[in-house]
Amino acid sequence: MKPMSRMKPGMTVRKLLQERLTETQKSADELAAAVDLPAHYVTDLLAGKRRPPLPTRTDVYEKMTRFLKLGRTDLADCARAERAASNADRQSPDADVQTQILDLCSVDTAKALKKRARSDDDAEMIDLIGRVLIVVQGNARRSLDDQIPLRIAATRTGASYPEMRLRVLEFLDTSPGTLSIKDLIDFVRPQIASWDVDFDTGVLKVILRPAHATERHRRNPIVRTGRARLAG
């Protein structure tokens, strides 16, 4: 029999996990082991020190749902509602982060974007950085489906496999406003050779470094994303 939904007004990821852990007499450490993450990830989530990740950017909800025998979409529904009420994903990027992102762009386009930003708000820059970020996050998300490269990377850096998974998951939950210099060093620069945008069509062109491209991209390592609303 499928577990019944536990959704009710005011329910949050934190409350749902706390209730179910108590009912099943499971510990936070056991839940952390079930999702292959360090124990502090779960304790921070339960304490409200960590915002719940977006369902499309994580694999933890599916694992938690199986372990705690929750309704199939309960955790994801809670997370979407909580994130919708927050403005963290709409914040402007840090000035140093913005500069480094523009360093990967063509010189003419970077100059134009700086000029346009002075005459408008940050909406265009937030949108473009977000779209570049989506390309990188797509590759990072796929890395969660194959343990071997992550385990090799963990061994190489002296980290544990759960710690390496957490680093990837934290990057997946990054938005333009929370993107850090470390994120750029660890994920963005190793993957993005350059990017550009056509101001007339809004089409973004991202050129990937070969080591992070798919077989199709190795032959033609370009990713194009569709039209966006650009200021002008």
Kinemage of the C-alpha trace (Angstrom):
@kinemage 1
@onewidth
@group {chain A} dominant
@subgroup {mainchain}
@vectorlist {calphas} color= white
{ca met a 1} P 0.000 0.000 0.000
{ca lys a 2} L 1.312 3.425 -0.937
{ca pro a 3} L 2.046 5.807 1.950
{ca met a 4} L -0.628 8.463 2.399
{ca ser a 5} L 0.256 12.084 1.785
{ca arg a 6} L 1.073 13.997 4.961
{ca met a 7} L 0.718 17.429 3.426
{ca lys a 8} L -1.243 19.980 5.430
{ca pro a 9} L -1.235 23.780 5.764
{ca gly a 10} L 2.028 25.084 7.178
{ca met a 11} L 3.916 21.836 6.644
{ca thr a 12} L 7.621 22.284 5.890
{ca val a 13} L 10.445 19.927 4.950
{ca arg a 14} L 11.888 20.386 8.425
{ca lys a 15} L 8.634 19.521 10.221
{ca leu a 16} L 7.887 16.599 7.949
{ca leu a 17} L 11.299 15.035 8.507
{ca gln a 18} L 11.162 15.613 12.261
{ca glu a 19} L 7.717 14.019 12.552
{ca arg a 20} L 8.590 11.014 10.449
{ca leu a 21} L 11.931 10.386 12.163
{ca thr a 22} L 10.113 10.339 15.506
{ca glu a 23} L 7.380 8.019 14.223
{ca thr a 24} L 9.801 5.560 12.656
{ca gln a 25} L 12.301 5.826 15.523
{ca lys a 26} L 15.065 6.616 13.075
{ca ser a 27} L 17.943 8.957 13.819
{ca ala a 28} L 19.306 11.886 11.847
{ca asp a 29} L 22.539 9.929 11.369
{ca glu a 30} L 20.624 7.028 9.840
{ca leu a 31} L 18.827 9.384 7.480
{ca ala a 32} L 22.150 10.953 6.484
{ca ala a 33} L 23.577 7.513 5.726
{ca ala a 34} L 20.526 6.702 3.603
{ca val a 35} L 21.120 9.736 1.394
{ca asp a 36} L 24.939 9.353 1.321
{ca leu a 37} L 25.599 12.727 2.945
{ca pro a 38} L 27.461 13.901 6.060
{ca ala a 39} L 25.416 13.870 9.267
{ca his a 40} L 25.630 17.651 9.613
{ca tyr a 41} L 23.648 18.062 6.386
{ca val a 42} L 20.582 16.448 7.952
{ca thr a 43} L 21.030 18.086 11.362
{ca asp a 44} L 21.303 21.513 9.701
{ca leu a 45} L 18.178 20.790 7.650
{ca leu a 46} L 16.270 19.728 10.770
{ca ala a 47} L 17.465 22.795 12.684
{ca gly a 48} L 16.430 25.209 9.940
{ca lys a 49} L 20.045 26.252 9.296
{ca arg a 50} L 19.919 24.991 5.711
{ca arg a 51} L 17.178 25.843 3.254
{ca pro a 52} L 15.603 22.836 1.551
{ca pro a 53} L 17.018 22.324 -1.949
{ca leu a 54} L 14.908 22.670 -5.050
{ca pro a 55} L 13.515 19.260 -6.085
{ca thr a 56} L 14.877 19.635 -9.623
{ca arg a 57} L 18.402 20.188 -8.308
{ca thr a 58} L 18.818 17.292 -5.911
{ca asp a 59} L 18.393 13.564 -5.492
{ca val a 60} L 17.898 13.600 -1.710
{ca tyr a 61} L 14.105 13.769 -1.631
{ca glu a 62} L 13.661 10.501 -3.489
{ca lys a 63} L 16.116 8.782 -1.145
{ca met a 64} L 14.519 10.308 1.961
{ca thr a 65} L 11.050 9.367 0.763
{ca arg a 66} L 12.026 5.712 0.363
{ca phe a 67} L 13.829 5.575 3.707
{ca leu a 68} L 11.030 7.233 5.698
{ca lys a 69} L 8.165 5.783 3.605
{ca leu a 70} L 6.636 9.180 2.883
{ca gly a 71} L 4.129 10.177 0.233
{ca arg a 72} L 5.820 10.316 -3.167
{ca thr a 73} L 5.767 14.120 -3.595
{ca asp a 74} L 5.409 15.335 0.008
{ca leu a 75} L 8.981 16.544 0.461
{ca ala a 76} L 9.192 18.050 -3.015
{ca asp a 77} L 5.874 19.889 -2.563
{ca cys a 78} L 7.024 21.300 0.781
{ca ala a 79} L 10.347 22.406 -0.692
{ca arg a 80} L 8.733 24.183 -3.653
{ca ala a 81} L 6.382 26.105 -1.364
{ca glu a 82} L 9.211 27.152 0.953
{ca arg a 83} L 11.487 28.235 -1.870
{ca ala a 84} L 8.709 30.184 -3.578
{ca ala a 85} L 8.333 32.275 -0.432
{ca ser a 86} L 12.038 33.175 -0.428
{ca asn a 87} L 13.739 35.811 -2.596
{ca ala a 88} L 17.222 34.262 -2.339
{ca asp a 89} L 17.064 32.992 -5.925
{ca arg a 90} L 16.363 36.527 -7.205
{ca gln a 91} L 19.246 38.325 -5.497
{ca ser a 92} L 21.952 40.122 -7.479
{ca pro a 93} L 25.294 38.364 -7.935
{ca asp a 94} L 28.344 39.405 -5.938
{ca ala a 95} L 30.393 42.058 -7.767
{ca asp a 96} L 33.540 39.886 -7.906
{ca val a 97} L 31.537 36.907 -9.165
{ca gln a 98} L 29.933 39.074 -11.832
{ca thr a 99} L 33.357 40.316 -12.956
{ca gln a 100} L 34.703 36.793 -13.293
{ca ile a 101} L 31.643 35.620 -15.217
{ca leu a 102} L 32.079 38.541 -17.619
{ca asp a 103} L 35.755 37.590 -18.030
{ca leu a 104} L 34.518 34.398 -19.711
{ca cys a 105} L 32.397 36.429 -22.114
{ca ser a 106} L 33.541 38.136 -25.317
{ca val a 107} L 35.088 41.550 -24.657
{ca asp a 108} L 32.520 43.484 -26.724
{ca thr a 109} L 29.574 41.733 -25.133
{ca ala a 110} L 31.007 42.249 -21.621
{ca lys a 111} L 31.368 45.985 -22.284
{ca ala a 112} L 27.832 46.178 -23.623
{ca leu a 113} L 26.440 44.311 -20.618
{ca lys a 114} L 28.210 46.659 -18.189
{ca lys a 115} L 26.805 49.666 -20.040
{ca arg a 116} L 23.294 48.213 -20.111
{ca ala a 117} L 23.498 47.380 -16.394
{ca arg a 118} L 24.195 51.027 -15.559
{ca ser a 119} L 21.051 52.139 -17.342
{ca asp a 120} L 18.797 49.366 -15.998
{ca asp a 121} L 18.444 47.119 -12.957
{ca asp a 122} L 20.282 43.809 -12.490
{ca ala a 123} L 17.513 41.680 -14.013
{ca glu a 124} L 19.310 41.074 -17.308
{ca met a 125} L 22.599 40.147 -15.643
{ca ile a 126} L 20.856 37.848 -13.157
{ca asp a 127} L 19.067 36.117 -16.035
{ca leu a 128} L 22.211 35.600 -18.111
{ca ile a 129} L 24.327 34.339 -15.221
{ca gly a 130} L 21.454 32.038 -14.280
{ca arg a 131} L 21.361 30.579 -17.776
{ca val a 132} L 25.129 30.007 -17.836
{ca leu a 133} L 24.805 28.403 -14.415
{ca ile a 134} L 22.074 26.042 -15.633
{ca val a 135} L 24.430 24.620 -18.264
{ca val a 136} L 27.121 23.907 -15.666
{ca gln a 137} L 24.614 22.547 -13.158
{ca gly a 138} L 23.259 20.155 -15.774
{ca asn a 139} L 26.671 18.488 -16.020
{ca ala a 140} L 27.085 18.504 -12.235
{ca arg a 141} L 23.668 16.883 -11.727
{ca arg a 142} L 24.573 14.029 -14.046
{ca ser a 143} L 27.694 13.339 -11.967
{ca leu a 144} L 25.451 12.237 -9.072
{ca asp a 145} L 24.241 9.278 -11.128
{ca asp a 146} L 27.708 7.712 -11.356
{ca gln a 147} L 29.477 7.035 -8.066
{ca ile a 148} L 32.841 6.078 -9.526
{ca pro a 149} L 34.050 9.540 -10.719
{ca leu a 150} L 32.871 11.130 -7.477
{ca arg a 151} L 34.627 8.497 -5.394
{ca ile a 152} L 37.812 9.001 -7.416
{ca ala a 153} L 37.549 12.768 -6.940
{ca ala a 154} L 36.972 12.274 -3.207
{ca thr a 155} L 40.092 10.117 -2.919
{ca arg a 156} L 42.145 12.614 -4.894
{ca thr a 157} L 41.117 15.549 -2.681
{ca gly a 158} L 41.161 13.680 0.628
{ca ala a 159} L 37.404 14.089 1.130
{ca ser a 160} L 34.891 11.359 1.859
{ca tyr a 161} L 32.304 10.297 -0.713
{ca pro a 162} L 29.426 11.885 1.292
{ca glu a 163} L 31.413 15.135 1.533
{ca met a 164} L 32.022 15.133 -2.214
{ca arg a 165} L 28.344 14.514 -2.886
{ca leu a 166} L 27.441 17.393 -0.597
{ca arg a 167} L 29.759 19.756 -2.446
{ca val a 168} L 28.035 18.905 -5.725
{ca leu a 169} L 24.564 19.232 -4.191
{ca glu a 170} L 25.403 22.604 -2.674
{ca phe a 171} L 26.561 23.854 -6.063
{ca leu a 172} L 23.409 22.520 -7.709
{ca asp a 173} L 21.366 24.626 -5.294
{ca thr a 174} L 23.329 27.774 -6.106
{ca ser a 175} L 21.628 30.713 -7.815
{ca pro a 176} L 23.229 33.862 -9.319
{ca gly a 177} L 22.816 35.647 -5.977
{ca thr a 178} L 24.524 32.905 -3.972
{ca leu a 179} L 27.196 31.914 -6.504
{ca ser a 180} L 30.644 32.146 -4.902
{ca ile a 181} L 34.209 32.485 -6.136
{ca lys a 182} L 34.828 28.907 -4.965
{ca asp a 183} L 31.896 27.750 -7.134
{ca leu a 184} L 33.514 29.475 -10.098
{ca ile a 185} L 36.870 27.817 -9.400
{ca asp a 186} L 35.480 24.333 -8.710
{ca phe a 187} L 32.694 24.104 -11.283
{ca val a 188} L 32.214 27.004 -13.701
{ca arg a 189} L 35.720 27.752 -14.991
{ca pro a 190} L 36.665 24.058 -15.447
{ca gln a 191} L 33.587 23.587 -17.657
{ca ile a 192} L 32.982 26.869 -19.498
{ca ala a 193} L 35.523 27.972 -22.106
{ca ser a 194} L 33.492 31.037 -23.083
{ca trp a 195} L 29.969 32.313 -23.542
{ca asp a 196} L 28.213 35.015 -25.514
{ca val a 197} L 24.706 36.334 -26.083
{ca asp a 198} L 22.975 37.752 -29.143
{ca phe a 199} L 21.177 40.877 -27.928
{ca asp a 200} L 18.765 40.816 -30.890
{ca thr a 201} L 17.540 37.241 -30.421
{ca gly a 202} L 18.417 36.635 -26.759
{ca val a 203} L 20.119 33.359 -27.711
{ca leu a 204} L 22.928 32.406 -25.339
{ca lys a 205} L 25.899 30.461 -26.714
{ca val a 206} L 28.072 28.538 -24.271
{ca ile a 207} L 31.275 26.818 -25.397
{ca leu a 208} L 32.249 23.939 -23.123
{ca arg a 209} L 35.729 22.727 -22.394
{ca pro a 210} L 36.174 19.286 -24.059
{ca ala a 211} L 36.756 17.347 -20.827
{ca his a 212} L 33.203 18.168 -19.674
{ca ala a 213} L 31.413 17.804 -23.003
{ca thr a 214} L 29.217 14.926 -24.076
{ca glu a 215} L 30.133 12.898 -27.178
{ca arg a 216} L 28.038 15.284 -29.262
{ca his a 217} L 29.698 18.303 -27.674
{ca arg a 218} L 33.185 16.899 -28.251
{ca arg a 219} L 32.533 17.167 -31.954
{ca asn a 220} L 30.940 20.609 -31.578
{ca pro a 221} L 31.249 21.775 -27.971
{ca ile a 222} L 28.570 24.475 -28.079
{ca val a 223} L 25.396 24.742 -26.066
{ca arg a 224} L 22.760 27.225 -27.148
{ca thr a 225} L 19.873 28.191 -24.930
{ca gly a 226} L 16.701 29.826 -26.181
{ca arg a 227} L 15.516 33.371 -26.328
{ca ala a 228} L 15.422 35.432 -23.164
{ca arg a 229} L 13.896 38.819 -22.470
{ca leu a 230} L 16.792 41.258 -22.651
{ca ala a 231} L 16.756 44.906 -21.732
{ca gly a 232} L 17.208 47.366 -24.533
